[in-house]
Amino acid sequence: MRILIYGAGVIGSLYAVMLSEAGFDISVYARGKRLESLTEHGLRYKKDNKVRTAKVNVLSRLEESDCYDFVLLTVRGNQLLTALWELKSNMSPTIVTMVNSLDTRDRWDAVCGPGRILPAFPGAGGGFNGDVLDAALTPRIIQPTTIGRTDGREKQLAAMFKLAKIPCQIVDDMHAWQICHLGMVVPIADAYYESGDPKNVGRDRDLMRKTARQIINNFRDIREKGYSLSPPKMNLFRILSTPILAAILGIVFRSRFGDRFMYQHSMKAPDEMRLLHQQLYNFIGTEI
C-alpha cells in the first residue's frame, strides 16, 4: 500500500515513521527548511533513546500522475484549503484530512472533487530536537486517532493504522467530534496566550478557573446548538464543577503530558489556534 504524507511537521513525521516501520511504502511531501533537512539527513527520529532514520521517500513536488492509496493531509487548519487545491489534480482517490477545522466535507469536496475526502484527526504530539523528531501518540484513553464514518474506506484506514500500532476509533459524526474537540482545546490554548508565563500557567489558579468555566460553557453551548457530545466521555464536562475542573486542569497543565501534547502545539501554532478561537465562538454564537 502506497501512502503520501502531505506535511512533514511533527504529526506528519510521526505517522510517516510508524507506518514505514509497519512496512508500508511511505512518501513525505515537504517544503522549505524541513525539505532541506529531510533531503540532507532523512527523516530522523528518537526511539528507545536512539536516533534512527525512517525508510521514506522525500518529495519536493507532486506529480498529477502520482497515485497513492491514501494521502494523509497533516497541515495546520489555516493551510488546509491551499493544500486541497494543490491535490485537486492528483490521481489519489482518498485524502484524509487530519486537521483542526470546523469546515464540513462539502466545502472540501468543492475544492478537490466529490467523494475524495475522508475526515480524521490525529492523536499525537511532541516536537523536534534540531532535526530529530521526538514525538509520541496520545494515550488511547485520552484521544486515539479518530476517523469519520463514510463509505467503508474508514475501515481500510483503521486496519492500516492497526498494523502500524496506531490506536484509532471510528465516529459517526466527525463534524460534531471536531466541534467538541475545539470546545476543549481552544480555551486551553487561550490560557497559554493569556498568561505572562505560559510554561507555568498551570500554577495560575485564577486562569485555571477561567479556563474551566469556559470549557464548561462551551459544552453547554454546543449542546444547545443541537449537537451530541462526542466522544460520549465529553459529557463529564456537564457534571464537573468549575473548582474541580480547574484543579484537574492545573495538574494536567503542569504534567509531562501537558507539555508534550498541549503546550508545544499551542506555542508553535498561535495563528492557527487564534483563527480556530474566532471560528468556534462565531459558530456557537458566543462573544469572547
Backbone torsions as a table, in degrees:
resi	resn	phi	psi	omega
1	MET	NA	131.3	-178.8
2	ARG	-99.6	129.1	-177.4
3	ILE	-125.8	133.9	172.6
4	LEU	-106.9	127.3	171.9
5	ILE	-99.4	109.8	179.6
6	TYR	-94.4	101.4	-176.8
7	GLY	118.6	117.5	-172.4
8	ALA	-111.3	31.8	173.8
9	GLY	-76.9	-160.1	-177.4
10	VAL	-59.0	-50.3	-175.1
11	ILE	-65.8	-52.2	-179.5
12	GLY	-59.6	-41.0	-178.9
13	SER	-65.5	-40.9	-179.5
14	LEU	-65.4	-44.1	179.1
15	TYR	-66.5	-35.4	176.4
16	ALA	-62.2	-44.0	179.1
17	VAL	-60.8	-50.2	-174.1
18	MET	-68.7	-37.6	179.2
19	LEU	-71.9	-35.0	177.7
20	SER	-69.0	-37.8	177.3
21	GLU	-62.5	-28.1	179.1
22	ALA	-83.1	-0.7	174.7
23	GLY	97.7	6.9	178.7
24	PHE	-79.8	154.5	177.6
25	ASP	-83.7	105.6	-170.9
26	ILE	-112.6	130.5	170.6
27	SER	-118.0	142.6	-179.1
28	VAL	-121.3	125.2	178.7
29	TYR	-100.1	122.1	-175.0
30	ALA	-135.8	167.3	179.2
31	ARG	-139.8	169.1	170.4
32	GLY	57.3	-141.9	-176.6
33	LYS	-64.1	-32.6	178.8
34	ARG	-66.6	-38.5	176.4
35	LEU	-63.0	-44.4	179.1
36	GLU	-58.3	-43.8	-179.3
37	SER	-65.3	-45.4	-179.2
38	LEU	-65.6	-38.0	-180.0
39	THR	-66.2	-39.1	-176.4
40	GLU	-80.8	-42.6	-171.1
41	HIS	-114.3	-12.5	-172.4
42	GLY	82.6	177.9	179.2
43	LEU	-85.3	97.7	-177.6
44	ARG	-94.6	141.3	-178.2
45	TYR	-148.0	156.1	-179.2
46	LYS	-96.7	128.8	176.7
47	LYS	-149.7	130.6	-179.2
48	ASP	53.0	41.1	177.9
49	ASN	63.0	20.4	175.4
50	LYS	-124.6	149.7	175.8
51	VAL	-94.1	123.3	-178.2
52	ARG	-121.0	169.0	177.8
53	THR	-123.8	124.6	-177.6
54	ALA	-75.6	150.3	176.9
55	LYS	-88.8	91.9	179.7
56	VAL	-138.0	157.9	172.3
57	ASN	-93.3	134.4	-179.7
58	VAL	-104.6	125.7	-177.4
59	LEU	-114.0	139.3	174.9
60	SER	-104.8	-9.3	177.4
61	ARG	-153.2	159.5	178.2
62	LEU	-110.7	134.6	176.0
63	GLU	-97.8	142.1	179.6
64	GLU	-60.5	-29.2	-177.3
65	SER	-81.5	-10.3	178.2
66	ASP	-63.8	137.1	179.2
67	CYS	-135.4	121.6	179.4
68	TYR	-118.7	151.9	177.9
69	ASP	-65.3	-40.3	175.6
70	PHE	-139.9	140.9	166.9
71	VAL	-108.2	117.7	175.8
72	LEU	-92.8	112.0	-176.0
73	LEU	-93.1	101.3	-173.0
74	THR	-116.1	65.8	178.6
75	VAL	-118.0	173.6	175.7
76	ARG	-74.3	155.7	-175.9
77	GLY	-57.0	-35.4	-179.1
78	ASN	-77.4	-1.3	176.6
79	GLN	-108.7	-2.1	-169.8
80	LEU	-63.5	-51.5	-175.0
81	LEU	-63.8	-37.5	176.5
82	THR	-60.9	-42.2	179.0
83	ALA	-65.0	-40.8	-180.0
84	LEU	-64.7	-37.6	176.6
85	TRP	-62.2	-39.3	179.8
86	GLU	-68.6	-31.9	-178.4
87	LEU	-85.5	-6.1	-174.8
88	LYS	-54.7	-41.9	-175.0
89	SER	-92.5	-4.6	178.3
90	ASN	-71.1	149.1	-173.6
91	MET	-82.2	-8.2	-176.0
92	SER	-63.2	133.2	-172.5
93	PRO	-80.0	-23.2	-172.3
94	THR	-132.1	122.1	177.5
95	ILE	-110.5	117.9	-178.5
96	VAL	-95.3	109.2	-174.7
97	THR	-86.6	94.2	-176.6
98	MET	-97.7	69.4	-172.5
99	VAL	-140.3	158.5	168.5
100	ASN	-75.4	120.9	178.6
101	SER	-166.1	147.5	172.5
102	LEU	-99.7	2.2	176.9
103	ASP	-66.8	156.3	175.5
104	THR	-105.1	164.7	-174.0
105	ARG	-59.3	-32.4	-176.0
106	ASP	-62.9	-34.2	177.7
107	ARG	-67.0	-40.9	179.3
108	TRP	-69.9	-39.5	177.3
109	ASP	-58.7	-36.1	-178.7
110	ALA	-65.1	-23.2	-179.9
111	VAL	-87.7	-51.0	-169.3
112	CYS	-106.8	0.2	178.9
113	GLY	108.3	140.7	-175.3
114	PRO	-66.1	144.8	173.1
115	GLY	83.1	4.1	-176.7
116	ARG	-96.3	-19.9	-172.4
117	ILE	-85.8	131.8	170.1
118	LEU	-123.3	103.5	-175.3
119	PRO	-73.6	141.3	-179.6
120	ALA	-156.6	177.8	177.0
121	PHE	-151.7	136.1	-176.9
122	PRO	-76.3	158.7	172.1
123	GLY	-123.3	81.8	-173.9
124	ALA	-162.6	165.9	176.3
125	GLY	-171.2	172.3	-179.4
126	GLY	141.4	-150.6	-177.5
127	GLY	-165.1	-164.6	178.2
128	PHE	-119.9	139.1	167.1
129	ASN	-104.2	99.5	-168.4
130	GLY	67.5	-119.9	176.6
131	ASP	-107.4	13.6	-178.8
132	VAL	-99.1	122.8	179.4
133	LEU	-70.1	130.2	174.5
134	ASP	-129.9	86.8	-172.0
135	ALA	-141.0	168.8	-178.7
136	ALA	-154.0	162.0	173.9
137	LEU	-75.4	146.1	172.4
138	THR	-65.6	139.0	177.0
139	PRO	-51.9	136.6	-174.9
140	ARG	-55.3	-37.9	-176.1
141	ILE	-66.1	-22.9	-179.1
142	ILE	-92.7	-54.3	-179.7
143	GLN	-161.5	95.0	171.1
144	PRO	-72.7	165.5	170.7
145	THR	-56.3	131.7	-172.5
146	THR	-116.4	133.7	-176.5
147	ILE	-125.1	136.4	177.4
148	GLY	-80.7	140.3	178.0
149	ARG	-72.5	130.2	-179.0
150	THR	-130.7	-102.1	-173.5
151	ASP	-120.6	19.6	-179.6
152	GLY	108.5	-20.8	179.5
153	ARG	-64.1	-25.8	179.5
154	GLU	-61.8	-30.3	179.1
155	LYS	-69.9	-38.3	177.1
156	GLN	-65.9	-41.8	178.2
157	LEU	-64.6	-42.7	179.0
158	ALA	-62.7	-38.6	178.3
159	ALA	-64.5	-39.0	177.2
160	MET	-62.7	-45.6	178.1
161	PHE	-62.4	-38.7	-179.8
162	LYS	-61.1	-42.7	178.2
163	LEU	-61.6	-31.1	179.6
164	ALA	-89.0	5.6	179.8
165	LYS	61.7	38.0	175.0
166	ILE	-104.8	108.2	179.9
167	PRO	-60.6	138.9	179.8
168	CYS	-148.3	163.6	176.2
169	GLN	-139.0	153.7	176.5
170	ILE	-112.0	129.6	179.9
171	VAL	-117.9	150.3	-176.6
172	ASP	-72.3	-34.9	-175.7
173	ASP	-126.8	92.0	-176.8
174	MET	-68.0	-31.1	179.0
175	HIS	-63.7	-45.0	177.6
176	ALA	-63.3	-39.5	178.7
177	TRP	-61.0	-43.5	179.8
178	GLN	-63.6	-41.2	178.7
179	ILE	-60.0	-46.1	-179.6
180	CYS	-65.6	-39.2	178.1
181	HIS	-60.0	-45.4	180.0
182	LEU	-69.5	-30.7	176.6
183	GLY	-58.8	-26.0	178.7
184	MET	-95.3	-46.4	-170.4
185	VAL	-79.9	-25.6	178.9
186	VAL	-63.9	-48.2	176.7
187	PRO	-62.9	-31.0	177.6
188	ILE	-64.8	-47.7	177.9
189	ALA	-63.1	-40.3	179.5
190	ASP	-58.4	-36.4	-179.5
191	ALA	-62.5	-42.5	177.9
192	TYR	-62.4	-42.7	-175.6
193	TYR	-72.4	-28.8	-179.4
194	GLU	-79.6	-26.2	-175.8
195	SER	-74.6	144.4	172.2
196	GLY	-79.9	-10.3	-179.7
197	ASP	-138.9	73.6	-172.3
198	PRO	-55.4	-36.1	-177.6
199	LYS	-61.8	-28.9	-177.3
200	ASN	-116.7	26.4	-176.4
201	VAL	-60.5	-27.1	-179.5
202	GLY	-63.2	-14.3	178.9
203	ARG	-90.4	-6.4	-179.6
204	ASP	-88.6	98.0	-173.6
205	ARG	-64.3	-38.6	179.6
206	ASP	-63.5	-42.8	-179.1
207	LEU	-70.3	-33.6	176.1
208	MET	-65.8	-39.6	177.1
209	ARG	-65.5	-41.0	178.3
210	LYS	-63.2	-42.1	179.7
211	THR	-65.7	-43.7	178.7
212	ALA	-61.5	-44.8	-179.5
213	ARG	-62.0	-39.1	-179.3
214	GLN	-69.1	-39.3	177.9
215	ILE	-62.6	-45.9	179.0
216	ILE	-60.4	-44.7	178.9
217	ASN	-63.8	-37.8	179.8
218	ASN	-60.9	-45.1	-178.2
219	PHE	-71.0	-29.6	172.6
220	ARG	-64.4	-46.1	-178.2
221	ASP	-67.1	-36.7	178.5
222	ILE	-63.8	-41.7	177.3
223	ARG	-65.4	-38.3	179.4
224	GLU	-67.0	-22.0	174.8
225	LYS	-78.5	-5.5	176.8
226	GLY	97.4	10.7	-179.3
227	TYR	-96.7	138.9	170.3
228	SER	-77.3	143.3	-179.1
229	LEU	-74.5	132.3	-174.7
230	SER	-137.3	130.2	-4.1
231	PRO	-69.1	167.5	-174.8
232	PRO	-56.2	-26.2	-179.8
233	LYS	-62.7	-16.5	176.9
234	MET	-64.2	-17.9	177.3
235	ASN	-64.3	-15.0	174.9
236	LEU	-58.1	-32.0	-179.0
237	PHE	-68.9	-12.3	177.6
238	ARG	-81.9	-21.4	-175.3
239	ILE	-111.6	-16.5	178.6
240	LEU	-73.8	137.3	174.6
241	SER	-78.8	160.1	179.3
242	THR	-59.3	-45.6	179.8
243	PRO	-61.7	-39.9	-179.2
244	ILE	-68.0	-45.8	179.6
245	LEU	-64.2	-37.4	178.6
246	ALA	-62.1	-40.5	178.6
247	ALA	-65.5	-41.3	178.1
248	ILE	-63.4	-45.3	179.7
249	LEU	-60.6	-39.8	179.0
250	GLY	-59.1	-41.0	178.3
251	ILE	-66.4	-45.4	-177.1
252	VAL	-65.8	-43.7	179.2
253	PHE	-59.4	-33.5	-177.2
254	ARG	-86.6	-5.0	-174.0
255	SER	-86.0	167.8	174.3
256	ARG	-63.8	-36.0	175.9
257	PHE	-58.9	-47.6	-179.6
258	GLY	-59.8	-40.6	179.7
259	ASP	-64.8	-45.8	-173.9
260	ARG	-75.5	-43.1	-169.9
261	PHE	-102.7	-13.3	-179.1
262	MET	-116.7	-57.3	-174.5
263	TYR	-63.1	-49.6	-173.6
264	GLN	-62.0	-43.4	179.8
265	HIS	-68.1	-45.5	-177.5
266	SER	-58.9	-40.8	-176.5
267	MET	-78.3	-21.4	178.2
268	LYS	-86.9	-21.8	-172.1
269	ALA	-129.7	52.3	-177.8
270	PRO	-64.2	-37.0	-179.7
271	ASP	-62.8	-44.9	178.6
272	GLU	-61.9	-47.1	-175.0
273	MET	-69.3	-33.7	177.7
274	ARG	-70.7	-34.9	174.6
275	LEU	-65.7	-41.5	178.1
276	LEU	-66.0	-34.4	174.1
277	HIS	-57.0	-50.3	-179.2
278	GLN	-61.9	-44.4	-178.4
279	GLN	-65.1	-42.4	-178.5
280	LEU	-62.1	-49.8	-174.3
281	TYR	-76.4	-23.4	168.6
282	ASN	-66.7	-39.3	-177.0
283	PHE	-67.7	-47.0	-176.4
284	ILE	-88.3	-2.8	173.2
285	GLY	75.5	35.6	179.9
286	THR	-118.6	134.0	176.3
287	GLU	-88.1	123.7	178.9
288	ILE	-122.0	NA	NA
